[in-house]
Each structure stands twice: as structure tokens, then as C-alpha cells.
Amino acid sequence: MTAAAAPTTTAPPVLLRPPKRRGTELALLVGAVLICVFGYMTVGFAVRGAFPPDAARYGSGLGVLALAAHLTVRLRAPYADPLLLPIAFLLNGLGLVLIYRLDLATPGDPAAPTQLVWSTLGMALFMAAVLSLRDHRALQAYAYVCVATALALLTLPVFFPAINGAKIWVRVAGLSFQPGEFAKVLLAVFFAAYLAAGRHALAHLGRTIGPLRLPPGRVLGPVVAIWLVSVGVLVLERDLGTSILFFGLFVVLLYVATGRLGWIAVGLLLVAAGAAAVASVEPHVNERVRDWLHPFAGTESGAGGANQLAQSLFAFAAGGVLGTGLGEGHSSLIGFAMKSDFILATVGEELGLAGLTALFLLYALLIACGFRTALVLRDPFGRLLAAGLAAILALQVFVIAGGVTGLIPLTGMPMPFLAQGGSSVITNWIIIALLMRLSDSARGQPGRPEEPGRPGRPGRSGLSAEPRQSAGPA
């Protein structure tokens, strides 16, 4: 006779949270501050033969800003990605160093002090956003308010005079700002909310036209409307960059929401068709395309963007692999856009291919943090918003770097955190604040216990996958 087996009980699985990594973030911030101060001192010594007398004050100011931002994150977003803030701070600091270096080459046009003020304001808004926004899902309720405000901001520059051929600026009482920079964040919120609500309908296929299988008309209508609005922006404002960013963001989020590559193909076709049609009738856009096709046509006459693009290519060639050294280049020959559109040429000339590679790796890490957050988040709106914010940075880096190097036509957009521009640096810090809040929600949610030897992986359908439910015991 055998004894009855004792009933076995299994303890519920313990849901674990990842480490906060705030110490790692602080160490990286200290390194970012030291790199920026070292660059500032190097530029002063190379150009003037002496270290800047205010180097200690400059370093102290950067240190205070970095510490305040770190304490804000530690208080309100303790599980946020530890790479986001240090990378953004380093890029912003390097931008200040490069603008200061170009100021020394153009004594009558100082821009670094103003850019430092805008950077401080951007970081203050970053801290305010992290402190005030407790849950990113609260933004979903303001989707239509965001799109109405974004369209108003995009339309506003039409009523102001063109600057350098494009109507993207608003000047009031001696101050100027670029409304499209703020509109892109509002559009990302709207697109994420719209696609999160209708992602299943977008994935449903309707009629077939040749090799393309399109969704139903009621679903395809908003896509065509977005395309027409982007073309309208291009026509009215003569701004190729804003139009590409506007429509490209929507197409990327369409792919993220549905997982269908066909949306990318349709988006590229619509962008090409719209740009070709507008370039044939709009002189400013047509001139950008001609300068791209013939970059050296205006070098002898010294006129137009062709000369700027040619000087940019000369700067990259002069830099070689290791560069001429900070303060030792001649990128000031590019002209009026050297501190904004063409600041990347200064990096290529004075830091060389090695410096450019390091800079692009920083951007790649920043963008990868955004997409990694999108992979981990469980709610559809948060996943799409994180992917959209990362896509904004990726699209900007691509179109700016492509335009300056001659890969695509020039767009006139500022390099994120690096180039001169108050609207740009403020908006980019707001994007980082939203990504911090999203990554805090993603990393702070209790994780599922992993099977031994099998690390957790996202679903096969990527960002459009829903959280899988357990199938129960076999």
C-alpha cells in the first residue's frame, strides 16, 4: 500500500522589473559634459592661441543643466532608457561647440550665445514635460486638437514673406520661429492615435489593381488626403523638407501599424509623383533639383545653392579620414547657411570621416532607443508614438545628410540638436522628453519570466503584434 502523493502547489511567477540604470546615465552625462568642454577649449586654442577665459563658467553651466535634467528623470521617469538623455545632451553640446567655432570665423554674426539660450529653454521644457506628463496615453484624447493645431501652424508661414526662397518662417516683433518644427510632433501624436484606432482596417485588403492590393476606399481616403496636404505644403511654402518629413512620417507609421511593405512602395510612388509635379511648376523647387543634378555648375560664378553645395563637397574632401582639426578648417566659405543647413560639412572637414562616423553612430543609437521602446510597449498608441518620434529623427538626419553630401536635393532642414535654430532645438528636446516618458512606461512595466535558455523576443509581426495570451497548460 502506497502513501497518497502530497498535492503540489506552484507559486505564481514573480514579475521582475529591469534595473533603473540611473547611475549609468549620470556617468554618461559627466562624460558628455567633459567632451563638450574639451571641444570648446580646443576651438579657442586652435583659433586664438589661448583657452577661452570663460571655459570654467561654460563647463559649470553645462554641468548644472545636466544634473538638473538627470535629477528630474530620476524623480519622475526612473526606468527611462539611460542612453537617451546623455546622447541628446552630447549632440546639443557639440552643436554649441561647432556654432562657436563658426562664430570665430564670422565675427560680425555671433550665434552661439543665442543658441545657448534656446538650448537652455529646450532643456527646461524637457524637464517640465517629464514632470507634468505622467501617462503618455493621456495624449491620445487630444488627437484631433493636435492635428488642427498642426495644420494651422503649417499654414501660418504662407502669410509671411519668403526667406531664402521658402515660406517656412514667421517673424513677429523681431523674433522668428519655424512653425513646422512644432507641427511635426503634433502630427506624430495624431497619426499614432488614428492608426492605433484603425490599424486592423488598414491591414484588411480590398480590390487588386495589377500587382498592388489596396485597402478599401474608406481606409485609403485619409492616406490620399494626407498626400494631397503634403503636396499642398510643398506648393504653398516651397519647402521640400517639410513635405518629405510630413508624408514620410505617415507612411512609416502605416507600415509599423500594418506590417505591410506595400505601404512603403505606395508612399515612395506618391512622394516621387508629387515632387516631380511640383518641381515642374515651382521655380524654387526646380532650382533645388537642378543644383542637385549639377552641383558644380555655379562654382565659377559663385551664385546660388550650387556654390554652397560645391563648397560643402570640397569641405568633405578636404577633411579626409581624420579631419583638419577643430578650428583649422575653411567651411565658412560655404556662406550664410554654414551654421544651419551645412553645419555637417564643418564636422566632415574638421573631424573627418572618423568624426562623421561617430556622429552618425550617436544618431543611430538615439533612433534605435526609440524603436526599441516601441518594440517593448504593449499599448498600440504608445508603440506607434515611439516609432513615430524615432522616425522623425531618422528622416531628418537622412534628408539633411543626403542633401549636404549630394545624395538627394537640398531640403533646408536643420540637423537635430546640431544646427543653429531655436525652434528646432526646442522641438527636439520635447521629442526626447516624450521618448523618456514612453521608455519609462516600457521598461517599468513588470516583465514576464523568461524560459531558461530562451530570452524574450517580440512577436513575429513586429510592432503591429498584439500581446500574446497564454495558451494554458498542455
C-alpha positions in Angstrom: 0.0 0.0 0.0 1.5 3.3 -1.1 1.1 6.6 0.6 -1.0 9.2 -1.3 1.0 11.7 -3.2 1.0 15.1 -1.5 -0.6 17.8 -3.6 1.9 20.0 -5.3 1.4 23.8 -5.5 3.2 26.1 -7.8 4.0 29.6 -6.7 2.8 32.3 -9.1 5.6 33.6 -11.3 7.4 36.7 -10.0 7.2 39.6 -12.4 10.5 41.4 -12.4 11.4 44.9 -13.4 14.7 45.8 -15.1 17.3 47.8 -13.2 16.8 51.6 -13.4 20.3 52.4 -14.7 20.3 56.0 -13.4 23.9 55.7 -12.3 24.9 54.7 -15.8 23.0 57.8 -17.1 24.8 60.1 -14.7 28.2 58.7 -15.6 27.5 59.1 -19.3 26.3 62.7 -18.7 29.6 63.5 -16.9 31.4 62.2 -20.0 29.2 64.2 -22.3 29.9 67.5 -20.4 33.7 66.8 -20.4 33.7 66.2 -24.1 31.8 69.4 -24.8 34.1 71.5 -22.6 37.2 69.9 -24.1 35.9 70.8 -27.6 35.2 74.3 -26.5 38.7 74.8 -25.2 40.2 73.1 -28.3 38.5 75.5 -30.6 39.6 78.6 -28.6 43.2 77.4 -28.5 43.3 76.5 -32.2 41.8 79.8 -33.4 43.1 82.3 -30.9 46.1 80.5 -29.4 44.7 80.6 -25.8 42.0 78.8 -24.0 38.6 80.7 -23.7 38.6 82.7 -20.4 35.0 81.6 -19.7 35.7 77.8 -20.1 35.1 77.1 -16.4 31.9 79.1 -16.4 30.8 77.3 -19.6 31.5 73.9 -18.1 29.8 74.7 -14.9 26.7 75.8 -16.7 26.5 72.6 -18.7 27.1 70.6 -15.6 24.2 72.3 -13.8 21.9 71.7 -16.7 22.9 68.1 -17.0 22.5 67.5 -13.2 19.0 69.2 -13.2 17.9 67.1 -16.1 19.2 63.9 -14.5 17.5 64.6 -11.2 14.2 65.2 -13.0 14.5 61.9 -14.8 15.5 60.1 -11.6 12.4 61.6 -9.8 9.7 61.1 -12.5 11.0 58.6 -15.0 13.3 56.3 -13.1 13.0 53.4 -15.6 13.7 55.5 -18.7 16.3 54.5 -21.2 19.7 55.6 -19.8 21.1 56.4 -23.2 18.5 59.0 -24.4 19.5 61.9 -22.2 23.3 61.6 -22.5 23.2 61.3 -26.3 20.9 64.2 -26.7 23.0 66.3 -24.3 26.2 65.4 -26.1 24.7 66.3 -29.6 23.4 69.6 -28.3 26.8 70.4 -26.7 28.7 69.5 -29.8 26.3 71.8 -31.8 27.2 74.7 -29.5 30.9 74.0 -29.9 30.6 73.9 -33.7 28.5 77.1 -33.8 31.0 78.8 -31.5 33.8 77.7 -33.9 31.9 79.2 -36.9 31.3 82.4 -34.9 35.0 82.9 -34.7 35.2 82.8 -38.5 32.4 85.3 -38.8 32.9 87.9 -36.0 30.0 90.1 -37.2 27.4 87.3 -36.9 27.6 85.7 -33.5 25.0 82.9 -33.0 26.4 80.7 -30.2 25.1 82.9 -27.3 21.6 82.8 -28.7 21.8 79.1 -29.4 22.9 78.5 -25.8 19.8 80.4 -24.6 17.5 78.3 -26.8 19.2 75.1 -25.7 18.6 76.1 -22.0 15.0 76.8 -22.8 14.7 73.5 -24.6 16.1 71.6 -21.6 13.8 73.5 -19.3 10.8 72.4 -21.4 12.2 68.9 -21.4 12.2 68.8 -17.6 8.7 70.4 -17.5 7.3 67.8 -19.9 8.9 64.9 -17.9 7.5 66.3 -14.6 4.0 67.1 -15.9 3.2 64.1 -18.2 2.5 61.2 -16.0 1.0 58.8 -18.7 1.6 59.0 -22.4 -1.9 57.6 -23.1 -3.4 60.9 -22.0 -2.2 62.4 -25.3 -4.5 60.1 -27.3 -7.5 62.1 -26.2 -6.1 65.2 -27.9 -5.5 63.7 -31.3 -7.9 66.0 -33.2 -6.8 69.0 -31.3 -3.2 68.2 -32.3 -3.9 67.8 -36.0 -6.0 71.1 -36.1 -3.1 72.9 -34.4 -0.5 71.3 -36.7 -2.4 72.3 -39.8 -2.8 75.8 -38.5 0.9 76.0 -37.8 1.8 74.6 -41.3 -0.5 77.2 -42.9 0.7 80.2 -40.9 4.0 80.9 -42.8 2.1 81.2 -46.1 1.0 84.7 -45.0 4.6 85.9 -44.3 7.3 86.8 -46.8 9.6 84.1 -48.2 13.1 83.8 -46.7 15.8 82.3 -49.0 13.1 81.2 -51.4 11.0 79.2 -48.9 8.0 80.3 -46.7 8.7 78.3 -43.6 9.4 81.2 -41.1 7.2 83.5 -39.1 8.6 86.8 -38.0 6.9 88.8 -35.2 8.3 91.8 -33.3 11.9 91.0 -34.4 11.6 87.3 -33.4 11.3 84.4 -35.8 10.3 80.8 -35.4 9.6 77.9 -37.7 6.1 76.5 -37.0 6.7 73.3 -39.0 9.1 72.1 -36.3 6.4 72.1 -33.7 3.8 70.7 -36.1 5.8 67.5 -36.7 5.4 66.5 -33.0 1.7 67.2 -33.1 1.3 65.2 -36.3 3.1 62.3 -34.7 0.6 62.3 -31.9 -2.4 62.4 -34.3 -1.0 59.8 -36.7 -0.3 57.4 -33.8 -3.8 57.9 -32.4 -5.5 57.5 -35.8 -3.6 54.4 -36.8 -3.9 52.8 -33.4 -7.7 53.0 -33.7 -7.8 51.8 -37.3 -4.8 49.5 -37.8 -7.0 46.4 -38.4 -9.0 48.1 -41.1 -5.7 49.3 -42.8 -4.4 45.8 -42.8 -7.5 44.5 -44.5 -7.1 44.2 -48.2 -9.7 45.4 -50.7 -9.5 45.5 -54.5 -6.5 44.5 -56.6 -5.0 46.8 -59.2 -2.3 45.0 -61.2 0.4 43.9 -58.7 -1.0 46.1 -56.0 -3.6 45.1 -53.5 -5.2 48.2 -51.9 -7.4 48.5 -48.8 -11.0 49.7 -49.1 -11.7 53.2 -50.2 -12.9 54.4 -46.8 -9.5 53.4 -45.4 -7.4 54.6 -48.4 -9.1 58.1 -48.5 -7.3 59.5 -45.5 -4.0 58.4 -47.0 -4.7 60.2 -50.2 -5.8 63.3 -48.2 -2.5 63.3 -46.3 -0.6 63.0 -49.6 -2.5 66.0 -51.1 -1.9 68.1 -48.0 1.8 67.3 -48.1 1.9 68.4 -51.8 0.0 71.5 -50.9 2.5 72.4 -48.2 5.3 71.9 -50.8 3.5 74.2 -53.3 2.5 77.0 -50.9 5.7 77.1 -48.8 8.1 75.9 -51.5 9.7 73.6 -48.8 10.8 70.2 -49.9 12.0 69.1 -46.5 8.8 69.7 -44.5 6.7 67.9 -47.2 9.0 64.9 -47.2 9.0 64.7 -43.4 5.3 65.2 -43.2 4.3 62.5 -45.6 7.3 60.2 -44.8 6.2 60.1 -41.1 2.7 58.9 -42.1 4.0 56.2 -44.4 6.4 54.9 -41.9 3.7 54.7 -39.3 1.4 53.0 -41.8 4.0 50.3 -42.2 4.5 50.0 -38.5 0.8 49.7 -37.8 0.0 47.1 -40.5 3.3 45.4 -41.2 2.7 45.6 -45.0 5.6 46.6 -47.2 3.2 47.7 -49.9 2.5 50.9 -48.0 6.2 51.8 -48.3 6.1 51.2 -52.1 2.9 53.3 -52.4 4.4 56.0 -50.3 7.5 56.2 -52.4 5.5 56.4 -55.6 3.3 59.2 -54.2 6.3 61.2 -53.0 8.1 60.8 -56.4 4.9 61.8 -58.3 4.2 64.8 -56.1 7.8 66.1 -56.1 8.1 65.7 -59.9 4.8 67.5 -60.5 5.7 70.4 -58.2 9.3 70.7 -59.4 7.9 71.2 -63.0 5.9 74.3 -62.0 7.6 75.7 -58.9 10.8 77.6 -59.7 12.4 77.3 -56.2 11.9 73.5 -56.0 13.1 73.2 -59.6 16.2 75.1 -58.8 17.0 72.8 -55.9 16.7 69.8 -58.2 19.0 71.5 -60.8 21.6 72.3 -58.2 21.5 68.6 -57.1 22.0 67.3 -60.6 24.7 69.9 -61.4 26.4 70.8 -58.1 29.5 72.4 -59.7 27.6 74.5 -62.3 27.7 77.7 -60.3 31.2 77.4 -58.7 32.8 79.9 -61.1 30.0 82.5 -60.9 29.6 81.9 -57.1 25.8 82.2 -57.3 23.0 80.1 -55.8 22.9 76.9 -53.9 25.1 75.1 -56.3 28.0 77.1 -55.0 27.1 76.2 -51.4 26.7 72.5 -52.3 30.0 72.5 -54.1 31.8 74.2 -51.2 30.2 71.5 -48.9 31.6 68.7 -51.1 35.0 70.4 -51.1 34.9 70.6 -47.3 34.2 66.8 -47.0 37.1 66.1 -49.4 39.5 68.3 -47.5 38.7 66.6 -44.2 39.8 63.2 -45.3 39.7 60.4 -42.8 40.8 62.2 -39.6 40.0 65.8 -40.5 42.0 69.1 -40.3 41.2 69.5 -36.5 38.7 71.7 -34.7 39.2 75.3 -35.7 41.5 74.5 -38.6 39.0 74.2 -41.5 37.6 76.7 -44.0 33.9 75.7 -44.0 33.0 79.4 -43.5 33.4 79.6 -47.3 30.0 77.8 -47.7 28.1 81.0 -47.0 25.1 82.1 -45.0 23.8 78.5 -44.3 27.0 77.2 -42.8 25.6 77.3 -39.2 22.3 75.7 -40.1 21.9 73.6 -43.3 25.6 72.9 -43.9 26.9 72.6 -40.3 27.5 68.9 -41.1 30.2 70.0 -43.6 32.2 71.5 -40.7 32.1 68.2 -39.0 33.3 66.5 -42.2 36.1 68.9 -42.7 37.5 69.4 -39.2 36.7 65.9 -37.7 37.0 63.9 -40.9 35.3 60.7 -41.8 36.0 59.3 -38.3 34.1 62.2 -36.7 31.2 61.9 -39.1 31.0 58.2 -38.4 31.0 58.8 -34.6 28.3 61.5 -35.1 26.1 59.2 -37.2 26.5 56.4 -34.6 25.2 58.7 -31.9 22.1 59.5 -34.0 21.7 55.8 -34.8 21.8 54.9 -31.1 19.3 57.7 -30.3 16.9 56.4 -33.0 17.4 52.8 -32.0 16.4 53.6 -28.4 13.1 55.0 -29.8 12.4 51.9 -31.9 13.4 49.6 -29.0 10.9 51.4 -26.8 8.3 50.8 -29.5 9.1 47.1 -29.5 8.6 46.8 -25.8 5.5 48.9 -25.2 2.2 47.0 -25.1 -0.4 49.6 -26.0 -0.8 50.3 -29.7 -0.8 54.1 -29.3 2.4 54.1 -27.3 4.1 51.8 -29.8 3.2 54.0 -32.7 4.1 57.2 -31.0 7.5 55.9 -30.0 8.1 54.7 -33.5 6.9 58.0 -35.0 9.1 60.1 -32.8 12.1 57.9 -33.7 11.1 58.1 -37.4 11.1 61.9 -37.2 14.7 62.0 -36.1 15.7 59.3 -38.7 14.0 61.1 -41.6 15.6 64.5 -40.6 19.1 63.0 -40.3 18.7 61.2 -43.7 17.3 64.2 -45.7 19.8 66.6 -44.2 22.9 64.4 -44.6 21.7 63.3 -48.0 21.3 66.9 -49.2 24.6 68.2 -47.8 26.5 65.2 -49.4 24.7 65.5 -52.7 22.7 62.2 -52.4 19.3 63.9 -52.6 18.2 67.5 -53.3 18.8 70.1 -50.6 15.8 70.5 -48.2 16.8 73.3 -45.9 16.1 71.5 -42.7 18.3 71.8 -39.6 20.3 68.9 -38.3 18.7 67.7 -35.0 20.4 69.3 -31.9 23.5 70.2 -34.0 22.5 73.1 -36.3 21.5 76.7 -35.4 17.8 77.2 -34.8 15.8 77.8 -31.7 12.6 76.1 -32.9 14.5 73.0 -33.9 16.4 72.6 -30.6 13.3 73.2 -28.5 11.2 70.7 -30.5 14.0 68.0 -30.4 14.1 68.3 -26.6 10.4 67.8 -26.4 10.8 64.7 -28.6 13.4 63.4 -26.1 11.0 64.1 -23.2 8.3 62.1 -24.8 10.6 59.3 -25.6 11.8 59.3 -21.9 8.2 59.0 -20.7 7.5 56.2 -23.2 10.7 54.3 -22.4 9.9 54.7 -18.6 6.5 53.1 -19.3 8.1 50.4 -21.4 10.9 49.4 -19.1 8.9 50.0 -15.9 6.1 47.5 -16.8 6.5 44.2 -15.0 8.2 41.7 -17.3 7.2 38.1 -17.9 9.5 35.4 -16.6 11.6 34.0 -19.4 12.1 30.3 -20.1 15.6 29.1 -19.2 17.9 29.5 -22.2 15.3 31.4 -24.2 15.5 35.1 -24.0 12.2 37.0 -24.6 11.6 38.1 -28.2 9.0 40.3 -29.8 6.3 38.7 -31.9 6.9 37.8 -35.5 4.8 40.6 -36.8 7.0 43.2 -35.1 5.5 46.4 -33.8 2.0 45.6 -35.1 1.7 42.5 -32.9 -0.7 42.4 -30.0 0.5 41.0 -26.7 0.1 37.2 -26.9 -2.2 35.4 -24.5 -1.0 32.3 -22.8 -2.5 29.1 -24.4 -2.7 27.4 -21.0 -1.2 24.1 -19.9 -0.7 21.5 -22.5 
